[in-house]
Amino acid sequence: MRCKICGITSFEDAMVAINAGTDALGFVFYEKSPRYISIPHAKEIIQKLPPFVEKVALFVNVDADFVNSTCQEIGATLAQIHFDASDTFYQSLKVPYIKVIRAVSQEDILKNTDEYRLIDAYCEAYGGVGKRVNLTWFQDIDCSKIILAGGLDAQNVAGIKKYGFYGVDVSSGVEISYGIKDPFKVQKFISNAK
């Protein structure tokens, strides 16, 4: 499974994740998040990163112009849209993107089955609270275009391999505190996922 380490707030944490074998890093541009990072700080980190790592910018309740300008300015390679947006919004994006489905029920995970999507457990806050999606929902469905997020950690990630997810996304499960990654947890998570 491919791995994304989200909520990166320092160059050191980014390199820990890269050296452990992550495929993608996530940068949160949602000011209410304890993992929020400013545009200049994210740009500073991204400019120093080695090649061949996906740089994902996470957005909540913003317009398409903000997504486009932020991704261009910081050098993000993918926008993660963590809210319900209109078709017009997506048509206005000039960057590759992935939709997030905040699943309340099993029916939710069957949305957008023709495209890659990230599925997270629904909660009032947006991400990083460690809430898990009901895994029984994924039995007997094609999970090859799903990136699973929510409540994952080094102990439980190996147990989801049987579902055939395209990838996994973790934030709080590999932290010492909000926005500060634990190198051991990061390494163990990626090792167990792959």
C-alpha positions as CSV (number, residue, x, y, z in Angstrom):
1,M,0.0,0.0,0.0
2,R,1.1,3.5,-0.7
3,C,1.5,5.8,2.4
4,K,0.9,9.4,3.1
5,I,2.1,11.1,6.2
6,C,-0.1,14.1,6.8
7,G,0.1,17.1,9.0
8,I,3.8,17.9,8.2
9,T,5.0,21.0,10.0
10,S,8.8,20.8,9.8
11,F,11.5,19.8,7.4
12,E,12.9,17.3,9.9
13,D,9.6,15.5,10.1
14,A,9.3,15.5,6.3
15,M,12.7,13.9,5.9
16,V,11.9,11.3,8.6
17,A,8.9,10.3,6.6
18,I,10.7,10.3,3.3
19,N,13.7,8.3,4.6
20,A,11.2,5.8,6.1
21,G,9.7,5.3,2.6
22,T,6.6,7.4,2.4
23,D,5.1,8.1,-1.0
24,A,3.4,11.4,0.0
25,L,3.5,14.2,2.5
26,G,0.5,16.2,3.6
27,F,0.4,19.9,4.4
28,V,-2.7,21.3,6.1
29,F,-4.0,24.7,5.0
30,Y,-6.9,24.8,7.4
31,E,-6.4,27.4,10.1
32,K,-8.5,25.7,12.7
33,S,-6.3,22.5,12.6
34,P,-3.6,22.1,15.2
35,R,-1.5,20.9,12.3
36,Y,-2.0,24.1,10.3
37,I,1.0,25.4,8.3
38,S,1.4,28.8,6.7
39,I,2.0,29.1,3.0
40,P,5.5,30.6,3.4
41,H,6.5,27.8,5.9
42,A,5.2,25.0,3.6
43,K,7.0,26.6,0.6
44,E,10.2,26.7,2.6
45,I,10.0,23.0,3.5
46,I,8.9,21.8,0.0
47,Q,11.7,23.7,-1.8
48,K,14.2,21.6,0.2
49,L,12.6,18.2,-0.4
50,P,14.2,15.6,-2.7
51,P,12.3,14.6,-5.9
52,F,9.8,11.8,-6.4
53,V,7.7,12.6,-3.4
54,E,4.1,13.7,-3.7
55,K,3.4,17.0,-2.0
56,V,-0.3,17.2,-1.0
57,A,-2.0,20.4,0.1
58,L,-5.1,19.8,2.2
59,F,-7.9,22.4,2.0
60,V,-11.2,22.9,3.9
61,N,-13.9,25.3,2.8
62,V,-12.0,27.5,0.4
63,D,-12.5,28.6,-3.1
64,A,-10.8,27.2,-6.2
65,D,-8.7,30.3,-6.7
66,F,-7.1,29.8,-3.3
67,V,-6.4,26.2,-4.0
68,N,-4.8,27.0,-7.4
69,S,-2.7,29.9,-6.1
70,T,-1.5,28.0,-3.0
71,C,-0.5,24.9,-4.8
72,Q,1.3,26.9,-7.4
73,E,3.1,29.1,-4.8
74,I,4.3,26.2,-2.6
75,G,5.0,23.6,-5.3
76,A,2.3,21.2,-4.3
77,T,1.7,18.3,-6.7
78,L,-1.8,17.4,-5.5
79,A,-4.7,19.2,-3.8
80,Q,-6.8,17.2,-1.2
81,I,-10.3,18.6,-1.1
82,H,-11.6,17.9,2.4
83,F,-15.1,19.3,2.0
84,D,-18.2,18.9,-0.2
85,A,-17.5,21.0,-3.3
86,S,-19.5,21.7,-6.4
87,D,-18.8,20.5,-9.9
88,T,-18.0,24.1,-10.8
89,F,-15.4,24.2,-8.1
90,Y,-13.6,21.1,-9.4
91,Q,-13.9,22.4,-13.0
92,S,-12.1,25.5,-11.9
93,L,-9.1,23.7,-10.4
94,K,-5.9,23.9,-12.4
95,V,-4.1,21.3,-10.3
96,P,-4.5,17.5,-9.8
97,Y,-6.8,16.8,-6.9
98,I,-8.3,14.1,-4.8
99,K,-11.7,14.2,-3.2
100,V,-12.2,13.2,0.5
101,I,-15.4,11.4,1.4
102,R,-16.2,11.8,5.1
103,A,-18.1,8.6,5.5
104,V,-21.2,8.4,7.8
105,S,-22.6,5.2,6.3
106,Q,-21.6,2.4,4.1
107,E,-23.4,4.1,1.1
108,D,-20.9,7.0,1.4
109,I,-17.9,4.8,0.5
110,L,-19.6,3.8,-2.8
111,K,-19.5,7.4,-4.0
112,N,-17.2,8.3,-6.9
113,T,-16.2,4.7,-7.5
114,D,-14.7,5.6,-10.9
115,E,-12.0,7.8,-9.4
116,Y,-9.3,7.6,-6.7
117,R,-10.7,9.0,-3.5
118,L,-9.7,9.3,0.2
119,I,-12.2,7.9,2.7
120,D,-12.1,9.2,6.3
121,A,-14.5,8.8,9.2
122,Y,-17.0,11.6,9.5
123,C,-16.4,13.9,12.5
124,E,-17.3,17.6,13.2
125,A,-13.6,18.5,13.1
126,Y,-11.8,18.0,9.8
127,G,-9.3,15.2,10.1
128,G,-6.6,14.2,12.6
129,V,-8.8,13.0,15.4
130,G,-8.1,9.3,15.2
131,K,-11.7,8.2,14.4
132,R,-12.0,5.0,12.4
133,V,-14.3,4.1,9.5
134,N,-16.2,0.8,10.1
135,L,-14.0,-1.7,8.2
136,T,-16.8,-4.2,7.7
137,W,-18.1,-1.7,5.1
138,F,-15.2,-2.5,2.8
139,Q,-15.8,-6.3,2.7
140,D,-16.6,-7.5,-0.8
141,I,-16.1,-4.2,-2.6
142,D,-13.3,-3.1,-4.8
143,C,-10.9,-0.9,-2.7
144,S,-8.2,-0.5,-5.3
145,K,-9.0,3.2,-5.8
146,I,-9.5,4.0,-2.1
147,I,-7.0,5.6,0.3
148,L,-8.1,4.9,3.8
149,A,-7.7,7.5,6.6
150,G,-8.8,7.8,10.2
151,G,-7.7,6.0,13.3
152,L,-4.7,4.2,11.7
153,D,-1.5,3.5,13.5
154,A,1.5,1.1,13.3
155,Q,-0.4,-1.5,15.3
156,N,-3.5,-1.7,13.1
157,V,-2.3,-0.8,9.6
158,A,-1.1,-4.3,8.7
159,G,-4.5,-5.7,9.5
160,I,-6.2,-3.8,6.7
161,K,-4.0,-5.1,3.9
162,K,-6.5,-7.8,3.1
163,Y,-9.0,-5.2,1.7
164,G,-6.6,-4.2,-1.1
165,F,-6.7,-0.4,-0.5
166,Y,-4.6,1.7,-2.9
167,G,-3.1,3.5,0.1
168,V,-3.3,4.8,3.6
169,D,-3.1,8.2,5.2
170,V,-2.0,8.9,8.7
171,S,-1.6,11.9,10.9
172,S,-2.4,11.6,14.6
173,G,-1.4,7.9,14.7
174,V,2.3,8.7,14.2
175,E,2.6,11.8,16.4
176,I,4.2,12.8,19.7
177,S,1.9,15.8,19.9
178,Y,-0.1,17.8,17.4
179,G,2.0,18.4,14.3
180,I,5.1,16.7,15.8
181,K,5.9,13.3,14.3
182,D,7.5,10.4,16.3
183,P,10.2,9.0,14.1
184,F,9.8,5.5,15.5
185,K,6.0,5.5,14.9
186,V,6.5,6.8,11.4
187,Q,9.0,4.2,10.5
188,K,7.0,1.4,12.0
189,F,3.8,2.6,10.3
190,I,5.3,2.6,6.9
191,S,7.1,-0.6,7.4
192,N,3.9,-2.4,8.5
193,A,1.8,-0.8,5.7
194,K,4.2,-1.9,3.0
